[in-house]
C-alpha cells in the first residue's frame, strides 16, 4: 500500500513580500495566473540557451515546479515586474536564500527581462530593489549571480550593478556583491572581503 505524503505549504514565511515597489515598477509574487507569460519568456531560444537546462519550458513543467516545489519553499521568492504607469509586465526577478540560518547568508539573484523592455533600466531597478529586500528583511550580507559564460550581455549587466567575479565552474561564472544594510553601511563578510 502506497502512503501519500502530504506536503505542507510554507509560503507564509514570506508573508508580506508578495509585493515590492520600486520607482517605476511594481513587483508582485508569481502566481499560477502568470504561467503563460513565464512559459513564453522562458521558452525564447535566446533566453533558454543560457539556462542550466537549455530547452523550451512547457506549461506543465512550470506548473509542476510551481505547485510541487516553489510553493513549498521558504527561501525563495519570484516576482513579475510591471510598469506602474501602464501595468505592462516587463520581466521576472527572483532571489533564493542560500546558507539559511547562517549569520552571513546570501541570496542568489535571477532575472529575465522581456526583449521589448530591455535598455530602459528596468532590470537594474528591479534587481536593486529585490537586493534591498534581501538585505533589509532577510538580513543577507551578499548576493551571487550565476551566469552562463557565453551570456556577455548578462555579465556586463551584473558587472554594472557592482558584482565582481568569484569563480568559474564549467560553463557558468559566479559573480558576488556585498549588500548594504538599512543604515547604508556595507555588511562585513569575513570570508571573501
Order of alpha helices (4+ residues) and beta strands (2+ residues): beta-beta-alpha-alpha-alpha-beta-beta-beta-alpha-beta-alpha-beta-beta
